[in-house]
Amino acid sequence: MAEIEKDAVSGRDTTGHEWDGIKELNTPLPRWWLYTFYVSIIWSIGYWVVYPAWPTLSDYTKGVIGYSSRGELASELEARDKSRTVWTDKFAALPIEDISKDSELLNYAMAGGRAIFAENCAPCHGASGSGIGSYPVLADDDWIWGGAVGDIYTTVNYGIRSTHNDTRLGEMPNFADEGMLGKEQVSDVAEYVLSLSGGASDNASAGRGAEIFATECASCHGENGEGVPSMGAPRLSDGIWLYGKTKQNIVSQISTPKHGVMPAWVDRLDDVSIKQVSVYVHSLGGGQ
């Protein structure tokens, strides 16, 4: 057993431990530190009793006050929603077309819609509705399903080719893959489609394509390629293209068309939120 002795310099007892001639002093902890430590132990026991603390096999101890941060958040959100009822009640009562007639309500819709758009829509449509990849631009004047605020509201609610029963549905046939048009016919009609926006380079091919277009395409896209929003048939007579504007892009879309999908938000957002984001999207610059 190590020998305990007094340190010659400090006069304190040593622990008897020594390393390379250095002896360890037996210095007790300060009383204030010990008292703080004991109080902390007592406090922790009280905390275990009052607050949720210990896990069990299937749940956890609730504590005598039944506190939970989730419950506190729910209460705060409930209070927030209650404070907003002066606005949300107006939103719920008004048709979406009438919201812009109230300047204060419109300002509220713009602020809320911007936040909702940033959280739910921007990952696909871009921060300012500029579009990403094959997701449509929302800041131009080209709307496949109509750009009036009511049209946008319906699209946001039910989506496009979504799983909702009331979703917007529009499908372009696989003209080449299903044998409806031959390779040369697809090339000719693509040339004609390019000519609608001044991009054709072969007038003879475009002329042949015009006849095919009138027979196969005009019923959906319009006689002059102006588009039919009620059918989800895009306009072909401008310079805005969802899947690319080269002839090869158009040939590909005629042969093996792509069909985008937008989820229905009616089960994800409440009606007031959908109205706000619809008003915001309409304001981005391309609303009709």
Residue frames relative to the residue before (quaternion, step in Angstrom):
aa qw qx qy qz dx dy dz
M 1.0000 0.0000 0.0000 0.0000 0.00 0.00 0.00
A 0.4940 -0.6672 0.4676 0.3036 3.55 -0.94 0.89
E 0.4325 -0.7146 0.4956 0.2381 3.53 -1.02 0.85
I 0.2825 -0.7511 0.5768 0.1528 3.56 -0.86 1.06
E 0.0866 0.7950 -0.5930 0.0944 3.57 -0.82 0.99
K 0.5787 -0.5739 0.4501 0.3650 3.53 -1.31 0.21
D 0.4292 -0.6679 0.5424 0.2747 3.52 -1.12 0.78
A 0.4806 -0.7122 0.4354 0.2688 3.56 -0.78 1.03
V 0.6879 0.4860 -0.2843 0.4580 3.59 1.06 -0.65
S 0.8010 0.3030 -0.1463 0.4951 3.60 0.70 -1.14
G 0.3979 -0.7276 0.4693 0.3033 3.55 1.19 -0.49
R 0.5421 0.6152 -0.4042 0.4052 3.62 1.26 0.16
D 0.5771 -0.5618 0.4583 0.3759 3.51 -1.29 0.43
T 0.3180 -0.7075 0.5904 0.2229 3.54 -1.18 0.54
T 0.5518 -0.6080 0.4556 0.3439 3.56 -1.27 0.30
G 0.5292 -0.6173 0.4170 0.4061 3.56 1.24 -0.36
H 0.5801 0.5661 -0.3742 0.4506 3.57 1.34 -0.06
E 0.0079 0.8030 -0.5941 0.0454 3.56 -0.93 0.85
W 0.0359 -0.7794 0.6254 -0.0054 3.56 -1.00 0.94
D 0.8440 -0.0971 0.0277 0.5268 3.55 -0.67 1.11
G 0.7403 -0.4180 0.2218 0.4775 3.57 0.94 0.88
I 0.6040 0.5300 -0.3624 0.4721 3.59 1.32 -0.03
K 0.1974 -0.8019 0.5578 0.0819 3.55 -0.66 1.16
E 0.4016 -0.7187 0.5263 0.2125 3.55 -1.10 0.82
L 0.3511 -0.7356 0.5449 0.1969 3.54 -0.84 1.06
N 0.3654 -0.6987 0.5708 0.2291 3.53 -1.14 0.69
T 0.0852 0.8269 -0.5424 0.1214 3.56 0.34 1.34
P 0.3255 -0.7643 0.5167 0.2073 3.63 -0.44 1.08
L 0.5828 -0.5673 0.4475 0.3718 3.57 -1.25 0.53
P 0.5661 -0.5807 0.4442 0.3809 3.62 -1.09 0.57
R 0.5781 -0.6128 0.4115 0.3478 3.54 -1.03 0.77
W 0.6383 0.5374 -0.3492 0.4264 3.61 0.96 -0.81
W 0.6338 0.5251 -0.3295 0.4625 3.56 1.10 -0.73
L 0.6542 0.5103 -0.3107 0.4637 3.58 0.97 -0.88
Y 0.6507 0.5132 -0.3227 0.4572 3.58 0.95 -0.86
T 0.6384 0.5232 -0.3163 0.4676 3.58 1.03 -0.84
F 0.6383 0.5312 -0.3129 0.4610 3.55 1.02 -0.83
Y 0.6734 0.4906 -0.2970 0.4665 3.59 0.91 -0.91
V 0.6357 0.5200 -0.3254 0.4686 3.57 1.01 -0.83
S 0.6324 0.5385 -0.3297 0.4488 3.60 1.02 -0.79
I 0.6280 0.5274 -0.3317 0.4662 3.56 1.04 -0.78
I 0.6615 0.4997 -0.3018 0.4707 3.56 0.93 -0.95
W 0.6397 0.5325 -0.3130 0.4574 3.56 1.03 -0.89
S 0.6611 0.5141 -0.3199 0.4430 3.60 0.92 -0.86
I 0.6223 0.5285 -0.3428 0.4646 3.59 1.05 -0.74
G 0.6530 0.5076 -0.3056 0.4718 3.55 0.99 -0.87
Y 0.6292 0.5398 -0.3265 0.4540 3.56 1.06 -0.82
W 0.6397 0.5334 -0.3229 0.4495 3.58 0.95 -0.88
V 0.6774 0.4899 -0.2926 0.4642 3.58 1.05 -0.76
V 0.7417 0.4451 -0.2309 0.4455 3.58 0.86 -1.00
Y 0.8028 0.2624 -0.1102 0.5240 3.60 0.88 -0.97
P 0.6159 -0.4946 0.4334 0.4339 3.61 -1.26 0.26
A 0.0311 0.8561 -0.5103 0.0761 3.57 -0.71 1.01
W 0.8352 0.2287 -0.0808 0.4935 3.57 0.69 -1.06
P 0.3983 -0.6956 0.5367 0.2634 3.59 -0.94 0.81
T 0.1933 -0.7384 0.6310 0.1385 3.53 -1.25 0.59
L 0.7459 -0.3920 0.2625 0.4701 3.58 -1.23 -0.08
S 0.8280 0.1586 -0.0637 0.5340 3.60 0.95 -0.78
D 0.7914 0.1857 -0.0907 0.5754 3.60 1.20 -0.16
Y 0.3799 -0.6827 0.5377 0.3170 3.59 -0.96 -0.83
T 0.5871 -0.5628 0.4306 0.3913 3.57 -1.23 0.40
K 0.3796 -0.7744 0.4703 0.1869 3.56 -0.76 1.08
G 0.3976 -0.6972 0.5013 0.3233 3.60 1.13 -0.54
V 0.6204 -0.5955 0.3641 0.3576 3.56 -1.16 0.63
I 0.7175 0.4166 -0.2726 0.4871 3.64 1.07 -0.51
G 0.3881 -0.7649 0.4530 0.2429 3.60 1.26 -0.08
Y 0.2916 0.7843 -0.5012 0.2206 3.59 1.09 0.62
S 0.1051 0.7536 -0.6487 0.0147 3.55 -1.26 0.56
S 0.5286 -0.6344 0.4557 0.3325 3.56 -1.00 0.76
R 0.5986 0.5527 -0.3618 0.4532 3.59 1.13 -0.62
G 0.6639 0.4961 -0.3039 0.4698 3.56 0.97 -0.84
E 0.6261 0.5326 -0.3316 0.4630 3.57 1.05 -0.77
L 0.6449 0.5108 -0.3170 0.4720 3.57 1.00 -0.85
A 0.6391 0.5289 -0.3272 0.4525 3.58 0.96 -0.86
S 0.6507 0.5100 -0.3139 0.4668 3.58 1.01 -0.81
E 0.6541 0.5095 -0.3133 0.4630 3.58 0.99 -0.82
L 0.6548 0.4990 -0.3137 0.4732 3.58 1.00 -0.82
E 0.6296 0.5305 -0.3319 0.4604 3.56 1.04 -0.77
A 0.6522 0.5005 -0.3078 0.4788 3.58 1.00 -0.83
R 0.6303 0.5308 -0.3317 0.4594 3.57 1.04 -0.79
D 0.6736 0.4979 -0.2970 0.4584 3.57 0.88 -0.96
K 0.6363 0.5297 -0.3291 0.4542 3.56 1.05 -0.77
S 0.6619 0.5099 -0.3082 0.4549 3.57 1.02 -0.78
R 0.6963 0.4718 -0.2666 0.4707 3.57 1.21 -0.51
T 0.4361 0.7381 -0.4470 0.2555 3.58 1.21 -0.18
V 0.5596 0.6001 -0.3989 0.4094 3.59 1.12 -0.52
W 0.7140 0.3920 -0.2366 0.5298 3.57 1.20 -0.59
T 0.6964 0.4961 -0.2979 0.4245 3.56 0.78 -1.00
D 0.5995 0.5500 -0.3690 0.4493 3.61 1.07 -0.59
K 0.6368 0.5122 -0.3310 0.4718 3.58 1.04 -0.72
F 0.6323 0.5336 -0.3274 0.4563 3.58 0.99 -0.86
A 0.6781 0.5072 -0.2982 0.4404 3.55 0.89 -0.96
A 0.7095 0.4824 -0.2614 0.4422 3.57 1.03 -0.78
L 0.7162 0.4672 -0.2535 0.4522 3.59 1.07 -0.70
P 0.4741 -0.5970 0.5492 0.3423 3.58 -1.13 0.57
I 0.6017 -0.6059 0.3666 0.3694 3.59 -0.98 0.74
E 0.6138 0.5694 -0.3538 0.4169 3.61 1.09 -0.62
D 0.7042 0.4739 -0.2687 0.4554 3.61 1.15 -0.51
I 0.4703 0.7007 -0.4424 0.3036 3.61 1.22 -0.22
S 0.6781 0.5115 -0.3006 0.4337 3.59 0.92 -0.87
K 0.5743 0.5978 -0.3814 0.4090 3.61 1.21 -0.26
D 0.6839 0.3883 -0.2586 0.5609 3.59 1.27 -0.36
S 0.3683 -0.7787 0.4603 0.2149 3.59 -0.28 1.25
E 0.6619 0.4921 -0.3204 0.4659 3.62 0.96 -0.76
L 0.6508 0.5005 -0.3099 0.4795 3.56 0.99 -0.81
L 0.6266 0.5361 -0.3303 0.4592 3.57 1.06 -0.74
N 0.6466 0.5144 -0.3191 0.4642 3.60 0.96 -0.83
Y 0.6425 0.5138 -0.3123 0.4751 3.56 1.03 -0.83
A 0.6478 0.5213 -0.3095 0.4614 3.58 1.00 -0.86
M 0.6517 0.5215 -0.3171 0.4503 3.57 0.95 -0.83
A 0.6705 0.4926 -0.3023 0.4652 3.59 0.92 -0.89
G 0.6972 0.4556 -0.2759 0.4798 3.57 0.86 -0.92
G 0.6559 0.5296 -0.3116 0.4384 3.57 0.96 -0.86
R 0.6186 0.5462 -0.3424 0.4491 3.57 1.05 -0.74
A 0.6747 0.4848 -0.2937 0.4729 3.58 0.94 -0.87
I 0.6536 0.5052 -0.3129 0.4687 3.59 0.96 -0.85
F 0.6422 0.5248 -0.3169 0.4601 3.58 0.98 -0.85
A 0.6616 0.5166 -0.3104 0.4460 3.58 0.89 -0.93
E 0.7088 0.4656 -0.2652 0.4588 3.58 0.99 -0.78
N 0.8241 0.2962 -0.1091 0.4703 3.57 0.90 -0.91
C 0.7918 0.3642 -0.1517 0.4661 3.59 1.02 -0.75
A 0.6009 0.6247 -0.3488 0.3564 3.58 1.06 -0.79
P 0.5933 0.5801 -0.3999 0.3893 3.68 0.93 -0.61
C 0.7409 0.3487 -0.2206 0.5299 3.61 1.12 -0.55
H 0.7985 0.3429 -0.1565 0.4695 3.56 0.82 -1.00
G 0.5719 -0.6062 0.3852 0.3962 3.61 1.23 0.06
A 0.6686 -0.5487 0.3345 0.3741 3.55 -1.19 0.63
S 0.7924 0.2152 -0.1132 0.5594 3.60 1.04 -0.72
G 0.6301 -0.5443 0.3264 0.4475 3.55 1.17 0.55
S 0.3831 0.7655 -0.4461 0.2615 3.56 1.24 0.42
G 0.4864 -0.6823 0.4242 0.3434 3.58 1.26 -0.12
I 0.0974 -0.7704 0.6278 0.0538 3.56 -1.14 0.66
G 0.8348 -0.0073 -0.0249 0.5500 3.57 -0.66 1.09
S 0.8063 -0.2326 0.2004 0.5057 3.56 -0.74 -1.08
Y 0.4770 0.6276 -0.4698 0.3974 3.58 1.20 0.40
P 0.5429 -0.6813 0.3756 0.3162 3.61 -0.77 1.00
V 0.4622 -0.6137 0.5673 0.2966 3.52 -1.28 0.60
L 0.2244 -0.7915 0.5581 0.1083 3.57 -0.90 0.92
A 0.6491 0.5269 -0.3045 0.4564 3.58 1.29 -0.01
D 0.6129 0.5024 -0.3817 0.4757 3.59 1.18 0.38
D 0.5983 -0.5930 0.4145 0.3443 3.56 -1.28 -0.14
D 0.5511 0.5987 -0.3928 0.4284 3.58 1.19 0.48
W 0.0533 0.8135 -0.5701 0.1023 3.57 -0.43 1.25
I 0.3838 -0.7516 0.4906 0.2171 3.55 -0.53 1.17
W 0.7987 0.2491 -0.1152 0.5356 3.58 0.96 -0.90
G 0.6954 -0.4508 0.2715 0.4894 3.58 1.20 0.39
G 0.2677 -0.8101 0.5100 0.1093 3.55 -0.92 0.93
A 0.4047 0.6719 -0.5122 0.3499 3.61 1.19 0.28
V 0.6330 -0.5707 0.3529 0.3860 3.56 -1.09 0.67
G 0.6328 0.5274 -0.3333 0.4586 3.60 1.08 -0.63
D 0.6236 0.5269 -0.3340 0.4710 3.58 1.09 -0.72
I 0.6532 0.5089 -0.3101 0.4672 3.57 0.95 -0.89
Y 0.6245 0.5486 -0.3254 0.4507 3.56 1.01 -0.85
T 0.6646 0.4931 -0.3006 0.4741 3.60 0.94 -0.87
T 0.6554 0.5139 -0.3157 0.4547 3.58 0.94 -0.86
V 0.6607 0.4935 -0.3147 0.4700 3.59 0.92 -0.87
N 0.6400 0.5498 -0.3255 0.4268 3.56 0.94 -0.86
Y 0.8552 0.2134 -0.0503 0.4697 3.54 0.55 -1.20
G 0.4476 -0.7258 0.4362 0.2872 3.57 1.24 -0.11
I 0.4004 -0.6724 0.5645 0.2625 3.52 -1.38 -0.11
R 0.8278 -0.0586 -0.0322 0.5571 3.55 -0.65 1.20
S 0.3414 0.7348 -0.5075 0.2933 3.56 1.05 0.78
T 0.6524 -0.5163 0.3817 0.4026 3.55 -1.29 -0.17
H 0.5044 0.6581 -0.4278 0.3598 3.59 1.25 -0.11
N 0.5689 -0.6303 0.4117 0.3309 3.58 -1.03 0.77
D 0.7458 0.3792 -0.2100 0.5059 3.58 1.12 -0.64
T 0.3070 0.7830 -0.4985 0.2102 3.58 1.18 0.34
R 0.5158 -0.5978 0.5019 0.3531 3.55 -1.23 0.42
L 0.0747 -0.8061 0.5870 0.0090 3.55 -0.87 0.98
G 0.1934 0.7448 -0.6235 0.1382 3.53 -0.96 0.93
E 0.0197 0.8239 -0.5628 0.0639 3.55 -0.70 1.01
M 0.2818 -0.7486 0.5796 0.1559 3.53 -0.93 0.95
P 0.4783 -0.6874 0.4564 0.3006 3.62 -0.81 0.92
N 0.4537 -0.6283 0.5518 0.3080 3.55 -1.29 0.42
F 0.2128 -0.8488 0.4666 0.1281 3.56 0.33 1.25
A 0.7240 0.4108 -0.2508 0.4941 3.59 0.92 -0.81
D 0.6986 0.4899 -0.2879 0.4349 3.58 0.76 -1.02
E 0.7201 0.4109 -0.2474 0.5014 3.58 1.13 -0.62
G 0.5406 -0.6753 0.3713 0.3374 3.57 1.29 0.23
M 0.4078 0.7245 -0.4704 0.2958 3.59 1.21 0.34
L 0.7845 0.1027 -0.0516 0.6093 3.59 1.14 -0.65
G 0.4272 -0.6823 0.5286 0.2692 3.53 -1.14 0.66
K 0.7269 -0.4456 0.2991 0.4285 3.54 -1.30 0.23
E 0.6809 0.4799 -0.2942 0.4686 3.59 0.91 -0.91
Q 0.6353 0.5289 -0.3305 0.4554 3.57 1.03 -0.74
V 0.6244 0.5253 -0.3318 0.4733 3.58 1.04 -0.78
S 0.6488 0.5182 -0.3131 0.4610 3.57 0.97 -0.86
D 0.6677 0.5075 -0.3046 0.4515 3.58 0.96 -0.89
V 0.6898 0.4649 -0.3037 0.4646 3.59 0.85 -0.89
A 0.6003 0.5405 -0.3594 0.4672 3.60 1.10 -0.58
E 0.6349 0.5184 -0.3237 0.4727 3.58 1.04 -0.78
Y 0.6496 0.5062 -0.3224 0.4668 3.57 1.00 -0.77
V 0.6292 0.5294 -0.3364 0.4589 3.58 0.97 -0.84
L 0.6328 0.5201 -0.3262 0.4719 3.58 1.02 -0.77
S 0.6442 0.5416 -0.3279 0.4292 3.56 1.01 -0.78
L 0.5759 0.6095 -0.3759 0.3945 3.60 1.13 -0.53
S 0.7561 0.2804 -0.1774 0.5641 3.57 1.19 -0.50
G 0.6205 -0.6028 0.3216 0.3849 3.57 1.22 0.54
G 0.5683 0.6386 -0.3708 0.3630 3.59 1.14 0.44
A 0.4622 0.6974 -0.4482 0.3150 3.61 1.22 0.08
S 0.1996 -0.7853 0.5756 0.1102 3.57 -1.15 0.64
D 0.7301 0.3168 -0.2021 0.5707 3.60 1.29 -0.16
N 0.2739 -0.8138 0.4932 0.1393 3.56 -0.10 1.32
A 0.6303 0.5356 -0.3404 0.4471 3.56 1.02 -0.76
S 0.6605 0.4957 -0.3000 0.4774 3.57 0.95 -0.89
A 0.6486 0.5179 -0.3157 0.4598 3.58 1.00 -0.84
G 0.6229 0.5450 -0.3358 0.4497 3.59 1.08 -0.72
R 0.6591 0.4778 -0.3065 0.4932 3.58 0.97 -0.82
G 0.6521 0.5329 -0.3089 0.4419 3.54 1.02 -0.80
A 0.5797 0.5945 -0.3730 0.4141 3.60 1.13 -0.62
E 0.6510 0.5083 -0.3151 0.4675 3.58 1.00 -0.79
I 0.6532 0.4996 -0.3117 0.4760 3.58 0.98 -0.83
F 0.6332 0.5441 -0.3235 0.4453 3.56 0.98 -0.88
A 0.6557 0.5230 -0.3124 0.4460 3.59 0.91 -0.95
T 0.7074 0.4582 -0.2588 0.4719 3.59 1.05 -0.76
E 0.8173 0.3243 -0.1197 0.4609 3.56 0.80 -1.05
C 0.8090 0.3475 -0.1249 0.4574 3.60 1.00 -0.80
A 0.6113 0.6174 -0.3570 0.3431 3.58 1.03 -0.79
S 0.5906 0.5978 -0.3795 0.3870 3.60 1.04 -0.63
C 0.7367 0.3545 -0.2179 0.5331 3.61 1.16 -0.54
H 0.7867 0.3594 -0.1680 0.4731 3.56 0.81 -1.02
G 0.5628 -0.6017 0.3909 0.4104 3.60 1.26 -0.07
E 0.6465 -0.5572 0.3616 0.3754 3.54 -1.15 0.63
N 0.7843 0.2681 -0.1358 0.5427 3.56 1.03 -0.76
G 0.5922 -0.6046 0.3549 0.3972 3.57 1.21 0.45
E 0.3737 0.7619 -0.4633 0.2554 3.57 1.19 0.47
G 0.5069 -0.6713 0.4112 0.3510 3.59 1.25 -0.13
V 0.1673 -0.7569 0.6245 0.0957 3.55 -1.23 0.57
P 0.2928 -0.8122 0.4751 0.1699 3.61 -0.01 1.25
S 0.6264 0.5579 -0.3549 0.4127 3.60 0.99 -0.71
M 0.7163 0.3917 -0.2396 0.5255 3.59 1.23 -0.42
G 0.4578 -0.6836 0.4481 0.3498 3.57 1.26 -0.13
A 0.4416 0.6800 -0.4587 0.3636 3.57 1.20 0.57
P 0.3576 -0.7874 0.4561 0.2098 3.62 -0.39 1.16
R 0.5692 -0.5645 0.4835 0.3515 3.50 -1.33 0.44
L 0.1917 -0.8017 0.5602 0.0818 3.57 -0.94 0.91
S 0.6337 0.5818 -0.3106 0.4044 3.57 1.27 -0.12
D 0.6466 0.4532 -0.3508 0.5034 3.58 1.17 0.45
G 0.6049 -0.5920 0.4004 0.3512 3.57 -1.25 -0.09
I 0.5340 0.6146 -0.4049 0.4162 3.58 1.25 0.37
W 0.0210 0.8159 -0.5720 0.0816 3.55 -0.63 1.19
L 0.4055 -0.7371 0.4931 0.2214 3.55 -0.84 1.00
Y 0.8089 0.2417 -0.1007 0.5264 3.58 0.91 -0.91
G 0.7534 -0.3702 0.2012 0.5048 3.59 1.14 0.54
K 0.3327 -0.7927 0.4922 0.1367 3.56 -1.05 0.82
T 0.5000 0.6333 -0.4542 0.3778 3.61 1.19 0.12
K 0.6513 -0.5106 0.3714 0.4208 3.56 -1.22 0.37
Q 0.6394 0.5318 -0.3318 0.4453 3.58 0.98 -0.79
N 0.6148 0.5373 -0.3417 0.4654 3.58 1.07 -0.71
I 0.6808 0.4854 -0.2869 0.4675 3.55 0.94 -0.92
V 0.6154 0.5362 -0.3369 0.4694 3.58 1.01 -0.81
S 0.6589 0.5135 -0.3055 0.4570 3.56 0.92 -0.90
Q 0.6806 0.4876 -0.2963 0.4596 3.57 0.94 -0.84
I 0.6363 0.4998 -0.3344 0.4832 3.60 1.09 -0.59
S 0.7046 0.4837 -0.2644 0.4467 3.56 0.93 -0.94
T 0.7929 -0.0230 0.0743 0.6044 3.55 0.77 -1.09
P 0.1382 -0.8616 0.4817 0.0805 3.58 0.38 1.21
K 0.3681 -0.6824 0.5875 0.2315 3.50 -1.25 0.62
H 0.1093 -0.7845 0.6081 0.0529 3.55 -1.08 0.72
G 0.2777 -0.7896 0.5283 0.1427 3.55 -0.43 1.22
V 0.2406 -0.7534 0.5977 0.1312 3.53 -1.27 0.45
M 0.0670 -0.7617 0.6432 0.0407 3.54 -1.01 0.89
P 0.4418 -0.7082 0.4719 0.2840 3.63 -0.78 0.90
A 0.4757 -0.6156 0.5364 0.3272 3.53 -1.25 0.40
W 0.2615 -0.7941 0.5345 0.1237 3.56 -0.88 0.96
V 0.4311 0.7326 -0.4494 0.2748 3.58 1.25 -0.11
D 0.7315 0.3834 -0.2328 0.5135 3.59 1.11 -0.58
R 0.6628 0.4970 -0.2984 0.4740 3.59 1.30 0.00
L 0.7737 0.1884 -0.0964 0.5972 3.56 1.13 -0.70
D 0.4813 -0.6403 0.4949 0.3367 3.58 -1.12 0.54
D 0.7030 -0.4992 0.3052 0.4043 3.55 -1.27 0.41
V 0.6237 0.5412 -0.3456 0.4456 3.59 1.00 -0.76
S 0.6604 0.5017 -0.3069 0.4669 3.59 0.95 -0.86
I 0.6480 0.5100 -0.3209 0.4659 3.59 0.98 -0.80
K 0.6298 0.5181 -0.3350 0.4719 3.59 1.02 -0.72
Q 0.6564 0.5169 -0.3192 0.4474 3.59 0.93 -0.87
V 0.7079 0.4497 -0.2836 0.4650 3.58 0.78 -0.97
S 0.6062 0.5466 -0.3562 0.4548 3.61 1.11 -0.58
V 0.6419 0.5057 -0.3127 0.4842 3.57 1.00 -0.83
Y 0.6506 0.5174 -0.3171 0.4566 3.58 0.97 -0.84
V 0.6575 0.4991 -0.3127 0.4699 3.60 0.88 -0.90
H 0.6366 0.5357 -0.3282 0.4473 3.56 0.97 -0.82
S 0.6950 0.4943 -0.2735 0.4447 3.58 1.09 -0.71
L 0.5035 0.7076 -0.4092 0.2799 3.61 1.20 -0.30
G 0.7121 -0.4656 0.2454 0.4647 3.56 1.24 -0.15
G 0.7603 0.3779 -0.2090 0.4852 3.55 1.15 -0.47
G 0.4124 0.7345 -0.4636 0.2748 3.57 1.24 0.05
Q 0.3531 -0.7450 0.5310 0.1959 3.56 -1.02 0.79
